[in-house]
């Protein structure tokens, strides 16, 4: 048995692997008003398809579906196997509300306001 694979077969396998990663991941990165699918994510960074988004850098937003997860400052690390890897310089979890620890809250304050019927 031989372990030799032709160039076309290796490229086909790499393309199929990238397509599988794109389909299985719900993560995406928003940069310059464009979304790019995230192939893999780990504690210190993530990877995207090198053909689509090799130019990313700076401040980006990471989403899972429509939910905003992180605001990140990124730098390009390396390209390997059709994937461009990026490392986080800073990664801040996104929140829908302001942190409550920053403000003193009156215990008797109303929870919400009701509009007057017209």
C-alpha positions in Angstrom: 0.0 0.0 0.0 1.3 3.5 -0.9 0.9 6.7 1.1 1.4 9.0 -1.8 -1.5 11.3 -2.6 -1.6 13.4 -5.8 -1.6 17.2 -5.5 -5.2 17.4 -6.8 -6.4 14.8 -4.2 -4.6 16.7 -1.4 -6.2 20.0 -2.5 -9.6 18.4 -2.7 -9.3 16.9 0.8 -8.2 20.3 2.2 -11.1 22.1 0.5 -13.6 19.5 1.8 -12.1 19.9 5.4 -12.5 23.7 5.2 -16.1 23.3 3.9 -16.9 21.0 6.7 -15.5 23.4 9.3 -17.6 26.2 7.8 -20.8 24.3 7.9 -20.4 23.0 11.5 -19.4 26.3 13.1 -22.0 28.9 14.1 -19.3 31.4 15.1 -18.6 34.4 12.8 -16.5 37.5 13.0 -17.7 41.0 12.0 -15.1 43.3 10.6 -15.6 46.3 8.3 -19.3 45.6 8.0 -18.7 42.1 6.7 -19.2 38.8 8.4 -16.6 35.9 8.0 -17.2 32.4 9.3 -14.9 31.3 12.1 -13.6 27.8 11.4 -12.1 27.1 14.9 -11.8 29.0 18.1 -9.6 28.4 21.2 -8.8 30.3 24.4 -6.2 32.7 22.8 -7.6 33.1 19.3 -9.5 31.8 16.3 -9.1 30.9 12.6 -10.9 31.8 9.4 -10.5 30.8 5.8 -7.4 32.4 4.5 -8.9 33.0 1.0 -11.8 35.0 2.5 -10.3 37.0 5.4 -6.5 37.0 5.5 -6.5 40.8 5.8 -8.3 41.1 9.2 -6.7 43.0 12.1 -7.6 45.4 14.7 -11.0 45.6 16.5 -13.5 42.9 15.5 -16.7 41.5 17.0 -17.3 37.7 17.5 -20.9 36.4 17.2 -22.5 33.0 17.7 -25.5 33.1 15.4 -27.0 36.5 16.2 -25.7 36.7 19.8 -22.8 39.1 20.4 -20.1 37.2 22.4 -16.9 39.2 22.4 -15.3 42.4 21.2 -11.7 41.6 20.4 -8.5 43.3 19.4 -6.7 40.8 17.1 -3.4 40.3 15.2 -2.6 37.9 12.5 -0.5 35.0 13.7 0.1 32.5 10.8 -1.4 30.8 7.8 -1.5 27.1 7.7 -3.5 24.6 5.6 -5.8 27.3 4.1 -6.6 28.7 7.6 -5.5 32.1 8.8 -5.0 32.1 12.5 -5.5 35.2 14.7 -4.5 35.8 18.2 -6.3 37.9 20.8 -4.5 40.9 22.2 -7.7 41.7 24.1 -11.0 39.9 24.4 -13.9 41.5 26.2 -17.2 39.7 26.8 -20.1 41.6 25.4 -23.0 42.5 27.6 -26.5 43.7 26.9 -26.6 45.9 30.1 -24.3 48.1 32.0 -22.5 46.5 34.9 -24.5 46.9 38.1 -21.4 46.9 40.3 -20.4 50.3 38.8 -23.6 52.0 40.1 -25.2 52.2 43.5 -28.9 51.2 43.2 -31.7 52.4 45.4 -33.5 49.3 46.8 -36.8 51.2 46.5 -36.2 52.3 42.9 -38.9 51.2 40.4 -38.0 48.2 38.2 -39.6 49.7 35.1 -41.8 52.4 33.8 -45.3 52.0 32.5 -46.5 54.3 29.7 -49.7 56.3 30.3 -52.6 55.2 28.1 -53.6 57.8 25.7 
